[in-house]
Amino acid sequence: MSGRSHEQNPPEPPEHEESPPDAAMRSHSKAAPERLPAAIRRSLPRAAWWVVCASLAALFLYPLYVMIAHSLKTPIEATAAPPTLYPHDLSLDHYRALAGDGGIDVLANVRNSLVVSLGTTLATVVLSILAGYGFARLRFPGSNLLFFAALVTFMVPFQALITPLYLLLKHLGLLNSLLGLILVYTTFQLPFGLFLMRNSFAAVPRSLEEAARIDGCGTLQTLVRVMLPVAVPGVIATGLLAFFTAWNEFFAALILVTDQERFTLPVSLSVISSEALGSVNWGVLQAGVTVTVIPCVIIYVLLQKYYVGGLLSTLGK
């Protein structure tokens, strides 16, 4: 009986031994997770880069979209609360109102802004080039102290000087004039322009300047023919900063100019968008801001390579 029972119940195989199909499946399941993380690790940096770039692009483009969309709404929809996400009925009424409300000629104000911005840019660039080259190459006693004193003006708030500037322009007969605005804007743009151009010229190898001197070039010829072509990114960065600041400046133009014919575009927009009891016509204001932004965007897109290169080369010194 014992022998028969032993024959009927053969010993079971050890638990640690597996059949070939089971072993293959388990080895495949172990190998798959090892390949999957490797593929994810390879694609994760690229996916994270695109997510970050798309998020930053949406962050910067959304205000522009709101501005343009609001300017294209009808006057009734522009005052709706809560505001609509997009214009249901496209309308150019706000752009037509720019040339009619308050008897203000917006085209004349655009010309005023162009005159002031271009004049400020030209004066700032020329003076920054001359002074920056002098501080970078023409060493003289007290040059570092004088350069530091010029940079200290960064710490002086512009609003703290508006009253002395008003009295000074009145004494000089430049109050309520575009020339007065150009002089004021140039004065406050010079320190940063001087900083950019000094670093731009300091980054140029001295061997180029020495070679020009050997060829018989004087100081001014060396500056124009040798130094300026190399420092073009710094010149463009200085000019763009001066232009953008003068084009968008509001406070000084509001205080120093009282004649509507000499209003700059930001001041005229504040007048046009104002309604009864101090309310603001947001549709007209957004249309005016859209018109104001267009030149800045076009100029920046055309010159962004030089602008970024100029800032990196000068601020990195």
C-alpha positions as CSV (number, residue, x, y, z in Angstrom):
1,M,0.0,0.0,0.0
2,S,2.7,2.4,0.9
3,G,4.6,1.6,-2.4
4,R,1.4,2.1,-4.4
5,S,0.6,5.4,-2.8
6,H,4.2,6.5,-3.5
7,E,3.8,5.6,-7.2
8,Q,0.4,7.4,-7.5
9,N,1.7,10.7,-5.9
10,P,5.0,11.6,-7.7
11,P,7.0,14.4,-6.0
12,E,6.2,17.9,-7.2
13,P,8.9,20.1,-8.9
14,P,10.7,22.7,-6.7
15,E,8.9,26.0,-6.5
16,H,11.9,28.0,-7.7
17,E,12.0,26.2,-11.0
18,E,9.9,27.7,-13.8
19,S,8.9,26.4,-17.2
20,P,10.6,28.0,-20.2
21,P,7.5,30.0,-21.4
22,D,7.0,31.5,-17.9
23,A,10.7,32.4,-17.6
24,A,10.6,34.1,-21.0
25,M,7.5,36.1,-20.1
26,R,9.0,37.2,-16.8
27,S,12.3,38.2,-18.4
28,H,10.4,40.2,-21.0
29,S,8.4,42.0,-18.3
30,K,11.6,42.8,-16.4
31,A,13.3,44.1,-19.6
32,A,10.4,46.3,-20.7
33,P,10.5,48.7,-17.8
34,E,14.2,49.1,-18.3
35,R,13.7,50.2,-21.9
36,L,10.7,52.5,-21.2
37,P,12.4,54.8,-18.7
38,A,15.4,55.2,-21.1
39,A,13.1,56.3,-23.9
40,I,11.2,58.7,-21.6
41,R,14.5,60.1,-20.3
42,R,15.6,60.8,-23.9
43,S,12.4,62.6,-24.8
44,L,11.7,64.3,-21.4
45,P,14.2,67.2,-21.8
46,R,12.8,68.1,-25.2
47,A,9.2,67.9,-24.1
48,A,10.0,70.0,-21.0
49,W,11.7,72.6,-23.2
50,W,8.7,72.9,-25.5
51,V,6.3,73.1,-22.5
52,V,8.4,75.9,-20.9
53,C,8.7,77.8,-24.2
54,A,4.9,77.4,-25.0
55,S,4.0,78.6,-21.5
56,L,6.3,81.7,-21.7
57,A,4.9,82.5,-25.2
58,A,1.3,82.2,-24.0
59,L,2.2,84.4,-21.0
60,F,3.6,87.2,-23.2
61,L,1.1,86.9,-26.1
62,Y,-2.1,86.7,-24.1
63,P,-2.0,90.5,-23.1
64,L,-1.4,91.4,-26.7
65,Y,-4.4,89.2,-27.8
66,V,-6.6,90.8,-25.1
67,M,-5.5,94.3,-26.3
68,I,-6.2,93.6,-30.0
69,A,-9.4,91.7,-29.3
70,H,-10.8,94.4,-27.1
71,S,-10.0,97.1,-29.7
72,L,-12.1,95.2,-32.3
73,K,-15.2,94.9,-30.2
74,T,-18.3,97.0,-30.6
75,P,-18.6,99.9,-28.0
76,I,-21.4,98.0,-26.2
77,E,-19.5,94.7,-26.0
78,A,-16.3,96.6,-24.9
79,T,-18.2,97.8,-21.8
80,A,-19.7,94.4,-21.0
81,A,-19.1,92.9,-17.6
82,P,-17.7,90.3,-17.3
83,P,-15.7,91.0,-20.5
84,T,-16.0,88.5,-23.4
85,L,-13.1,86.4,-24.4
86,Y,-13.2,87.3,-28.1
87,P,-15.2,89.9,-30.2
88,H,-18.5,88.5,-31.3
89,D,-19.0,91.3,-33.8
90,L,-15.9,92.8,-35.4
91,S,-16.0,96.6,-35.4
92,L,-13.5,99.4,-36.2
93,D,-15.5,102.0,-34.3
94,H,-12.7,102.5,-31.7
95,Y,-10.1,103.1,-34.4
96,R,-12.4,105.6,-36.1
97,A,-12.9,107.4,-32.8
98,L,-9.2,108.0,-32.5
99,A,-9.4,110.7,-35.2
100,G,-12.6,112.3,-34.0
101,D,-13.1,112.5,-30.2
102,G,-12.2,115.7,-28.5
103,G,-11.1,117.4,-31.7
104,I,-7.6,115.9,-31.3
105,D,-5.7,115.1,-34.5
106,V,-4.1,111.8,-33.7
107,L,-2.0,111.8,-36.8
108,A,-0.4,115.0,-35.6
109,N,0.3,113.5,-32.2
110,V,1.9,110.5,-33.9
111,R,4.2,112.9,-35.8
112,N,5.0,114.7,-32.6
113,S,5.9,111.3,-31.0
114,L,8.1,110.5,-34.0
115,V,9.9,113.8,-33.9
116,V,10.5,113.5,-30.1
117,S,11.6,109.8,-30.3
118,L,13.9,110.2,-33.3
119,G,15.4,113.4,-31.9
120,T,16.0,111.7,-28.6
121,T,17.5,108.7,-30.3
122,L,19.8,110.7,-32.5
123,A,21.1,112.9,-29.6
124,T,21.5,110.0,-27.2
125,V,23.4,107.8,-29.7
126,V,25.8,110.6,-30.8
127,L,26.6,111.8,-27.3
128,S,26.9,108.2,-26.0
129,I,29.3,107.3,-28.7
130,L,31.5,110.3,-28.2
131,A,31.5,110.0,-24.4
132,G,31.7,106.2,-24.3
133,Y,34.7,106.3,-26.6
134,G,36.4,108.9,-24.4
135,F,35.8,106.9,-21.2
136,A,36.9,103.6,-22.8
137,R,40.0,104.7,-24.7
138,L,41.1,108.3,-23.8
139,R,42.1,108.0,-20.2
140,F,42.4,111.2,-18.3
141,P,42.7,112.1,-14.6
142,G,39.4,111.5,-12.8
143,S,37.8,109.6,-15.7
144,N,36.7,106.7,-13.5
145,L,35.3,109.1,-10.9
146,L,33.4,111.1,-13.5
147,F,32.1,107.9,-15.1
148,F,30.8,106.7,-11.7
149,A,29.2,110.1,-11.1
150,A,27.3,109.8,-14.4
151,L,26.1,106.3,-13.4
152,V,24.9,107.6,-10.0
153,T,22.2,109.5,-11.7
154,F,20.4,106.2,-12.2
155,M,19.5,106.4,-8.5
156,V,17.7,109.8,-8.8
157,P,14.0,109.3,-9.3
158,F,12.7,111.1,-12.4
159,Q,9.6,112.4,-10.6
160,A,11.8,114.1,-8.0
161,L,13.3,116.4,-10.8
162,I,10.1,117.3,-12.7
163,T,9.6,120.5,-10.8
164,P,13.2,121.8,-11.3
165,L,13.0,120.8,-15.0
166,Y,9.7,122.6,-15.4
167,L,11.2,125.8,-14.0
168,L,14.4,125.4,-16.0
169,L,12.5,124.9,-19.3
170,K,10.3,127.9,-18.5
171,H,13.4,130.0,-17.9
172,L,14.9,128.9,-21.2
173,G,11.7,129.4,-23.2
174,L,11.5,125.7,-24.0
175,L,8.4,124.9,-22.0
176,N,5.5,123.5,-24.1
177,S,7.9,122.6,-26.9
178,L,9.1,119.4,-28.5
179,L,12.7,120.5,-28.3
180,G,12.3,120.8,-24.5
181,L,11.0,117.2,-24.4
182,I,13.9,116.0,-26.5
183,L,16.5,117.6,-24.2
184,V,14.8,116.1,-21.1
185,Y,14.6,112.6,-22.5
186,T,18.1,112.8,-23.8
187,T,19.4,113.8,-20.4
188,F,17.8,110.8,-18.7
189,Q,18.9,108.4,-21.4
190,L,22.5,109.4,-21.5
191,P,23.7,107.5,-18.4
192,F,22.6,104.1,-19.6
193,G,23.7,104.9,-23.2
194,L,27.1,106.0,-21.9
195,F,27.3,102.7,-19.9
196,L,26.5,100.6,-23.0
197,M,28.8,102.4,-25.4
198,R,31.8,102.5,-22.9
199,N,31.5,98.7,-22.5
200,S,31.1,98.2,-26.3
201,F,34.3,100.1,-27.0
202,A,36.2,98.5,-24.2
203,A,35.4,95.1,-25.7
204,V,37.1,96.0,-29.0
205,P,40.7,94.7,-29.1
206,R,43.3,97.5,-28.8
207,S,45.3,96.0,-31.7
208,L,42.6,97.3,-34.2
209,E,43.0,100.8,-32.8
210,E,46.8,100.6,-32.9
211,A,46.7,99.4,-36.5
212,A,44.6,102.4,-37.4
213,R,47.0,104.8,-35.7
214,I,49.9,103.2,-37.6
215,D,48.0,103.7,-40.9
216,G,47.7,107.4,-40.1
217,C,44.2,107.7,-38.7
218,G,43.5,110.4,-36.1
219,T,41.2,110.0,-33.1
220,L,38.0,110.8,-35.0
221,Q,38.9,108.7,-38.0
222,T,39.7,105.8,-35.8
223,L,36.4,106.1,-34.0
224,V,34.3,106.3,-37.3
225,R,36.2,103.9,-39.5
226,V,37.4,101.2,-37.1
227,M,35.6,101.3,-33.7
228,L,32.0,102.1,-34.8
229,P,31.7,99.2,-37.3
230,V,32.7,96.7,-34.6
231,A,30.5,98.3,-31.9
232,V,27.3,98.4,-34.1
233,P,25.3,96.1,-31.8
234,G,25.9,98.4,-28.8
235,V,24.9,101.4,-31.0
236,I,21.7,99.8,-32.0
237,A,20.9,98.7,-28.5
238,T,21.4,102.3,-27.2
239,G,19.3,103.7,-30.0
240,L,16.4,101.2,-29.5
241,L,16.3,101.8,-25.7
242,A,16.2,105.6,-26.3
243,F,13.5,105.3,-28.9
244,F,11.2,103.0,-26.9
245,T,11.6,105.2,-23.8
246,A,10.8,108.4,-25.6
247,W,8.0,106.8,-27.6
248,N,6.1,105.5,-24.5
249,E,6.9,108.2,-22.0
250,F,3.8,109.8,-20.5
251,F,4.6,111.7,-17.3
252,A,7.0,114.3,-18.5
253,A,5.0,115.0,-21.7
254,L,1.9,115.5,-19.6
255,I,3.6,118.0,-17.3
256,L,5.8,119.9,-19.7
257,V,3.5,120.1,-22.7
258,T,0.0,121.7,-22.4
259,D,-0.8,122.6,-26.0
260,Q,-2.9,119.9,-27.7
261,E,-1.2,120.5,-31.0
262,R,2.1,119.4,-29.4
263,F,0.8,116.4,-27.4
264,T,2.6,113.1,-27.9
265,L,0.7,110.0,-28.6
266,P,0.5,108.7,-25.0
267,V,-0.9,112.0,-23.7
268,S,-3.5,112.3,-26.5
269,L,-4.7,108.7,-25.8
270,S,-5.3,109.6,-22.2
271,V,-7.4,112.6,-23.3
272,I,-9.3,110.7,-26.0
273,S,-10.1,107.7,-23.8
274,S,-11.5,109.9,-20.9
275,E,-15.2,110.3,-20.7
276,A,-17.7,111.9,-18.4
277,L,-17.3,111.6,-14.6
278,G,-13.7,110.3,-15.0
279,S,-14.7,107.0,-16.7
280,V,-12.4,105.4,-19.3
281,N,-13.4,104.3,-22.7
282,W,-11.4,101.0,-22.7
283,G,-12.1,100.2,-26.3
284,V,-10.6,103.5,-27.6
285,L,-7.7,103.2,-25.2
286,Q,-6.9,99.6,-26.4
287,A,-7.1,100.7,-30.0
288,G,-4.7,103.6,-29.3
289,V,-2.3,101.2,-27.4
290,T,-2.4,98.9,-30.4
291,V,-1.4,101.7,-32.7
292,T,1.3,102.7,-30.3
293,V,2.7,99.1,-30.1
294,I,2.9,98.5,-33.8
295,P,6.1,100.6,-34.5
296,C,7.9,99.2,-31.5
297,V,7.2,95.6,-32.5
298,I,8.2,96.2,-36.1
299,I,11.5,97.9,-35.1
300,Y,12.3,95.3,-32.5
301,V,11.7,92.3,-34.9
302,L,13.9,93.9,-37.6
303,L,16.8,94.7,-35.2
304,Q,16.4,92.1,-32.4
305,K,19.6,90.3,-33.4
306,Y,21.7,93.4,-32.9
307,Y,19.7,94.5,-29.9
308,V,20.2,91.2,-28.0
309,G,23.8,91.0,-29.1
310,G,24.5,94.5,-28.0
311,L,23.1,93.9,-24.5
312,L,24.9,90.7,-24.0
313,S,28.2,92.1,-25.2
314,T,28.0,95.2,-23.1
315,L,26.2,94.0,-19.9
316,G,28.5,91.1,-19.7
317,K,31.6,93.2,-19.3
